[in-house]
């Protein structure tokens, strides 16, 4: 048995039976992280002592015959934009480098209640803004299948940690595809739940009407166990929806009868790679062989998804990130240096007799805000703040933000019409497989277009799942995306499991150097 390649569901069974201890599992994964993560940088922080203490507590409960939770002893990696009590939560930003939350996010509390071992915090694009995990202030995460390529983003560290065998499960957040895209590029299974299915309390906000926490795993069965653990109403989150949470782990293995699948013609136009299109079409044929009926559907406003997303998300980011000012918490610029600069500037203006310049000088407080934010935020975060602030400014609000909200509604109506005809929509996750590090970092538009097939689900508040469906000619994973109507996660998981019982793409593992 090679513990780093075991599924979460198998580990749960082995730990409950006593064939493995939580300490044995955690130790094996910590050793693998120590051996391989220097070359991948999937993890931002790992506290070996704290992880082993959690595992020892689970083993002690089992020895005493006490009831164990659904994830007892199973290590879970957590994206570093979810608050963990007493442990730094940085969002991969210098701005929050010194921030240590005094509380756990709701999802972290639910992991602890289920007996999971929080093994470490994973890397991400700064404040979850990016598609490659190259925007982190603390280093670039690499794809375990090819370290010269991106793992996707912004939850690239979480996806890479599962693919590399650092943890069988991980949590990520998805604002425009940030779970599904890295799951596709790293060859693992990842789900974005319906907006409101999982509490966002304790998630550092990027775009509040789009963000959603979701699970990564090796298979749909693994994802089902983790989603069942974290889902459910939370009074601390006003956007959390009070609807029953199905027993995903029990229903995931039941096949779906009379399954109606729609493929979106707009998703197979210009820009999609030949290998990706071929793998997705082959996956559709697999569903047909399993008894599903397949038909073409249309999402006519899908072509506007990127434009709408990159108005709404930056606007909400501009508002949410205004709180990081160097006053309340997080980073603050060196005030002594700042005041010396102000004194020098004042002396220069006085010597020059520049009365207007003196009148226009920043106050110490304004200079504190400006210098802190200039030093604390990276280039991509600054770009999105500026885009959002511009779109929300006087004279432009109606032309950009209001109109984007109107088109967002049309996008949701397209999905509603499609789901009146089919049970779920199938298509690609990303236009291509993983590209090389640095290849698009200076081309924001090309990078933004990488979210073409995923951001629609966020705009419409729908659930979506990415699962491996093949490899391209260079041996890089290809992802298949399934989307369904709101709160139909159970149907998506069952459909994904059907596919994974008929194929073995999800069982492939990268060989780490």
Buried (B, 14 or more C-beta within 10 A) or exposed (E): EEBBEBBBBBBBEBBBEEEBBBBBBBBBBBEBBEEBBEEBBBBBBBBBEBBBEBBBBBBEBBEEEEEBBBBBBBBBBBBBBBBBBEBBBBBBBBBBBEBBBEBBBBBBBBBBEBBBBBBBBBBBBBBBBBBBBBBBBBBBBBBBBBBEBBBBBBBBBBBBBBBBBBBBBBBBBBBBBBBBBBBBBBBBBBBBBBBBBBBBBBBBBBBBBBBBBBBBBBBBBBBBBBBBBBBBBBEEBEBBBEBEBBEBBEBBBEEBEEBBBBBBBBBBEEEBBEBBBBBBBBBBEBBEEBEBEBEEBEBEBBEBBBBBBBBBBBBBBBBBBEEBBBEEBBBBBEBEEBEEEBEEBEEEBEEEEEEEBEEEBBEEEEBBBBBBBEBBBBEBBBBBBEBBBEBBEEEEEEEBBEBBBEBBEEBBBBBEEBBEEBBBBBBBBBBBBBBEBEBBBEEBEEBBBBBBBBBBBBBBBBBBBBBBBBBBEEEBBBBBBBBBBBBBBBBBBBBBBBBBBEBEBBEBBBEBE
